[in-house]
Structures are given as C-alpha cells and as structure tokens.
C-alpha cells in the first residue's frame, strides 16, 4: 500500500501533469523515492479537466511491470467541502446505481484520453498489471475510473487514500464485488472519508484503517481491516474528525502541493 501511496503523491507534483509525456515521474518534495527508483515514465499527463479539475497521469513502470493511472486530489483543502455535495446522478454501470455528479464528470472528461493510452499500453505489455490510484478527490476519480474500465474487460487494482464516498449503496456494492482488488486506505480521524456521509452514500469495501498518528511511521500492526459498504468501524467509528490526518498517508502525501499543505498544518 505504501508503494502506490507514492504514486498518488506524485500526482500532486506539477511536473508530472503538465500535458507532456515520456518524462520520468519525479517528486520535487522527495516523497516518492520508490517511484523514482523504478524510473516510471509518463504515457499521458493531464490537468484541470472537468468540474473537480481532474489532474494526473498515466505511467509505465517497467521495473515493476505496471501501468499506473494516478489522479491528483484537490490542491486547496478549502475547496474539498464545497466539492463534496449531495448531488448524485444515475450511472448505467449497474442497475439503480447513482454516482456523485462532480466526480463522475471529472472521470468522464479524461476517460477518452486514458482509454486510448491504456489500450495501447496493454497491447504492448499484456502481462503488466494495471493500477488506479489517488488521494482525496483523486481517490474518488480513481475509484470511478477503475469501476468503469473493469466493465470493459480490464483487471484493475484500486488503491485510494483518504477518498470520500463516491455513490450509493448499490454502486459501492457493485465496485466491491468487481474483480481486481480494492484497497481503500484511511487514516485515523481523517475527515474526508466520512463525507458526504451515510446513508445516501456508501463506501467501497474493504477499508484499511491506519491508526498511527500523523508524522509517525506506519507498521503492519498499525493497519486494521474492516469490511462492509456501510462500515461503522475504522475511520467512520471515530467521533472526532481531523484535517491534519488527511495529509498524512505513510508520508506527507500532498507535499508537492503548497496549497493543500499549508491548509493542513494550520
């Protein structure tokens, strides 16, 4: 989980989403050393797309034989609560499923670009595993991307960090039951995974809840696993909510983004 957290962190670095390609993924804040060691290269970079300014990259990692889609979270925490509303729209991915309108719009905006790059990369490297990852709002877009592309036959592993809820109970159940693997990581009292909130929304299962405090190293014993799309354990079971906990997932995940970083330390 810590490895793909670094791919999520890399999406916050502007040099990785400036609309170029074939460049090495690096983190100016020094918080993605494993990705840099792998010498992953971008196949597609995109920024400020859709309602939630969907930004990120698709990268090829020959060292670990991966194709990685990484979506950036919001760069200003003050915008998170505004973006997380209760507006849901029907999504034909599954019967009676509804999804958060803003997150779905953001995914649909970049979907054509990503589909083309993904098809080409998978044709060239059929044995490579596909990963969809993101932090905060980026985790929400990564979730919808994985869910959608899985229905096209791709086997995609989903790794999210501090993601809000993305849809109703039926959508959460549908994604939970898809093949590929879901790793929804939360941290302590992080406020964002609690939003927009039950019972209108629900969460993809299982949850991997990090219990260690912010700025502390994470060990295996610090991660508790709970299941269920209506999950009142883990992060949801914490009465208090924390902004600071949202910025720490194995390291300072948004360190490349001064906007979010400054908000989180106030």
PyMOL commands that set and color helices and strands:
alter all, ss='L'
color gray80, all
select helices_A, chain A and resi 2-10+14-16+33-38+77-83+101-124+137-150+169-177+192-194+220-222+234-237+244-247+258-264
alter helices_A, ss='H'
color red, helices_A
select strands_A, chain A and resi 41-49+54-61+66-71+88-90+98-100+129-135+156-161+182-187+207-210+223-226
alter strands_A, ss='S'
color yellow, strands_A
deselect
rebuild
show_as cartoon
